Structures are given as structure tokens and as C-alpha cells.
């Protein structure tokens, strides 16, 4: 059981490393010296991912694999990312110091909702949980099929996800004291461009998802 929990934690930590919209929103808040808001984004994201893990482990995943459903999630996610990108560029263009942060950055409730909404538009995270189950089986570990083992697997995986994102927030908050306001504005512009690129990716993949059945 301990080995299973350690595996889930390690997989969760590794799964959070690739840059995505959640990491961008955490970076914006950490650079604005709002660690509390950044951690709320982490909490919202982890809550959504664990929710999808529960869906995957308890056998409801097939209902979310329909191409139209997946495409719908992608389009909603793209819309959210574009809104966040607009807020990012608007904040850079304003005369206010980036370190003060805008209302969207300072609000804890909005940060929690942002973290959850960004993660909830990514149902494929269920595949990550299922891959974790397969790896556990290949290693000869206990299978997270009972309520007790599944709950432990979900909690440990969530802790792994949250650990990396929390370290990211802490690291960026410390790093912000070593960069100038001008450089920080450039970083915000890059973050805004990343959000737009991610939105474009979701739109393209969603359209391909819709066309896949006809092409197959």
C-alpha cells in the first residue's frame, strides 16, 4: 500500500510539470506577490483533477469519451483561456504596477474558480489516472480498485500535483524580487501569448475530435 501511495505521489508530481494554463495563472499571481491567490489556483486545479480521478477509477470515464463531449470541453476551455489572455494584456497595458495585481489576481474566490475551471475543461486527465493504475499493476503493487485503496491513490496523486504547483508558486514569488518591473511586464506578455497559443491548440484539437468519427 505504501508503495502504491508513493507511486501515485510521484506520478502526480511529474504530471504537473509540463507548462499549461494553470501554471500560467499561478505565475501571474506569484509575480504579483499574491501567494495566497496562487495557492487558491493550485487548490482549484487539484480538486478538479482528483474529481476526474474519481470518475476514472470508479468506472464513469466512458461517458466522457464521446467526441462531441470532449470537443465541447475543449471549446469551453479555449474560451476561458482567451478571456484570461485578455485580462493579462489589459493588465500589462494599464498604468498600475504589476506587483499590485488586478481584481482577478487578488480575489481568492476568483482564483479558486479559475484553477478549477481550467482543470475541469481537461477530461483527458482521466487517462493519466488510468495509466497510473496500469503502472501499479505492472509493478505488482496493490490495485486501487477498492474504496480504501482508490481513495488513498487519489489523495496521494492529488498531493503530488499540488506539491509541484505549490513549489512553482513559491519559487516564482521569490524570483520576482530579482527582476525589474520592465522585465516583469515582458514576462506577462509572454504568459498572455502562451494562453492564446493554448487556446488555439484546444480549438484545433476540438475540431479534429469532431471530424475523427467521419474520417474513421
SULPEGI-V437009 format. One record per residue. N is the residue number from 1. RES is the residue in one small letter. OMEGA is omega as a letter, one per 20 degrees, with the letter a starting at -180 (none if undefined). BURIAL is b if it has 16 or more other C-alpha atoms within 10 Angstrom, else e. D_CENTER is the distance of its C-alpha to the mean C-alpha in Angstrom with 1 decimal. Layout:
# SULPEGI-V437009
n={N,N}
res={RES,RES}
omega={OMEGA,OMEGA}
burial={BURIAL,BURIAL}
d_center={D_CENTER,D_CENTER}
This chain:
# SULPEGI-V437009
n={1,2,3,4,5,6,7,8,9,10,11,12,13,14,15,16,17,18,19,20,21,22,23,24,25,26,27,28,29,30,31,32,33,34,35,36,37,38,39,40,41,42,43,44,45,46,47,48,49,50,51,52,53,54,55,56,57,58,59,60,61,62,63,64,65,66,67,68,69,70,71,72,73,74,75,76,77,78,79,80,81,82,83,84,85,86,87,88,89,90,91,92,93,94,95,96,97,98,99,100,101,102,103,104,105,106,107,108,109,110,111,112,113,114,115,116,117,118,119,120,121,122,123,124,125,126,127,128,129,130,131,132,133,134,135,136,137,138,139,140,141,142,143,144,145,146,147,148,149,150,151,152,153,154,155,156,157,158,159,160,161,162,163,164,165,166,167,168,169,170,171,172,173,174,175,176,177,178,179,180,181,182,183,184,185,186,187,188,189,190,191,192,193,194,195,196,197,198,199,200,201,202,203,204,205,206,207,208,209,210,211,212,213,214,215,216}
res={x,x,x,x,x,x,x,x,x,x,x,x,x,x,x,x,x,x,x,x,x,x,x,x,x,x,x,x,x,x,x,x,x,x,x,x,x,x,x,x,x,x,x,x,x,x,x,x,x,x,x,x,x,x,x,x,x,x,x,x,x,x,x,x,x,x,x,x,x,x,x,x,x,x,x,x,x,x,x,x,x,x,x,x,x,x,x,x,x,x,x,x,x,x,x,x,x,x,x,x,x,x,x,x,x,x,x,x,x,x,x,x,x,x,x,x,x,x,x,x,x,x,x,x,x,x,x,x,x,x,x,x,x,x,x,x,x,x,x,x,x,x,x,x,x,x,x,x,x,x,x,x,x,x,x,x,x,x,x,x,x,x,x,x,x,x,x,x,x,x,x,x,x,x,x,x,x,x,x,x,x,x,x,x,x,x,x,x,x,x,x,x,x,x,x,x,x,x,x,x,x,x,x,x,x,x,x,x,x,x,x,x,x,x,x,x}
omega={r,r,r,a,r,r,a,r,a,r,r,r,a,a,a,a,a,a,r,a,r,r,r,a,r,a,r,a,r,r,r,r,r,a,r,r,r,r,r,r,r,a,r,a,a,r,r,a,r,r,r,r,r,r,a,a,a,r,r,a,a,a,a,a,r,a,a,r,r,r,r,r,a,r,r,r,r,r,r,a,r,r,r,r,r,r,a,a,r,r,r,a,a,a,a,r,a,a,r,r,r,r,a,a,a,a,r,a,a,r,r,r,r,r,a,a,r,a,a,r,a,r,r,r,r,r,r,r,a,r,r,r,a,r,r,r,a,r,r,r,r,r,a,a,r,r,a,a,r,r,r,r,a,a,a,r,r,r,r,r,a,a,a,a,r,r,r,r,a,r,a,r,r,a,a,r,a,r,a,r,r,r,r,r,r,r,r,r,r,r,r,r,r,r,r,r,r,r,r,r,r,r,a,a,r,r,r,r,r,a,a,a,a,a,a,none}
burial={e,e,e,b,b,e,b,b,b,b,b,b,b,e,b,b,e,e,e,e,b,b,b,b,b,b,b,b,b,b,b,b,b,b,b,b,b,b,b,b,b,b,b,b,b,b,b,b,b,b,e,b,b,b,b,b,b,e,e,e,b,e,e,b,e,e,b,b,e,b,b,b,b,b,b,b,b,b,b,b,b,b,e,b,b,e,b,b,b,e,b,b,e,e,e,e,e,b,b,e,b,b,e,b,b,b,b,b,e,b,b,b,b,b,b,b,b,b,b,b,b,b,b,e,b,b,e,b,b,e,e,b,b,e,b,b,e,e,e,e,b,b,b,b,e,e,e,e,b,b,b,b,b,b,b,b,b,b,b,b,b,b,b,b,b,b,e,b,b,b,e,b,b,e,e,b,e,e,e,e,e,e,e,b,b,e,b,b,b,e,b,b,b,b,b,b,b,b,b,b,e,b,b,e,b,b,b,e,b,b,e,e,e,e,e,e}
d_center={27.1,26.3,25.5,23.2,21.2,21.1,20.0,17.0,16.1,16.6,14.6,11.6,12.1,12.6,9.6,7.3,9.9,9.6,8.8,6.4,6.3,4.1,6.7,9.2,9.2,9.6,12.2,14.0,14.6,15.6,17.9,19.4,20.2,18.2,16.8,17.0,14.8,12.2,12.3,12.1,8.6,7.9,10.0,8.7,5.2,7.6,10.1,8.5,7.9,11.3,12.8,12.2,13.6,16.5,17.1,17.2,19.5,21.7,22.5,21.1,18.9,21.8,21.7,18.4,19.5,21.8,21.4,21.9,19.3,16.6,18.0,17.8,14.1,13.7,16.1,14.6,11.3,13.6,15.5,12.8,11.9,15.6,16.3,13.9,15.7,19.0,18.4,17.6,20.8,22.8,22.0,23.1,26.2,27.3,29.8,27.8,26.8,23.1,23.2,24.2,21.0,21.1,21.0,17.4,16.5,19.0,18.4,16.8,16.7,15.2,12.4,11.7,11.9,9.7,6.7,8.0,9.0,6.1,4.7,8.4,9.3,8.2,11.1,11.7,9.5,12.9,14.6,13.0,14.4,17.6,17.9,17.8,20.6,22.5,22.3,23.6,26.4,27.3,27.6,29.8,27.7,27.7,25.9,23.4,25.4,27.0,25.4,25.8,24.4,21.5,20.6,20.9,18.8,15.9,16.4,16.7,13.6,11.6,13.6,12.8,9.0,9.9,12.8,11.3,9.0,12.2,14.4,12.5,13.2,16.7,17.5,16.7,18.7,21.5,21.5,21.8,25.3,26.3,25.6,27.7,26.8,27.6,25.3,22.5,23.2,22.9,19.5,18.4,20.0,18.1,14.7,16.1,17.2,13.9,12.5,15.6,15.5,12.1,13.7,16.9,15.3,14.0,17.5,19.3,17.6,18.1,21.7,22.2,21.0,23.6,26.3,25.7,28.0,30.8,30.7,30.7}
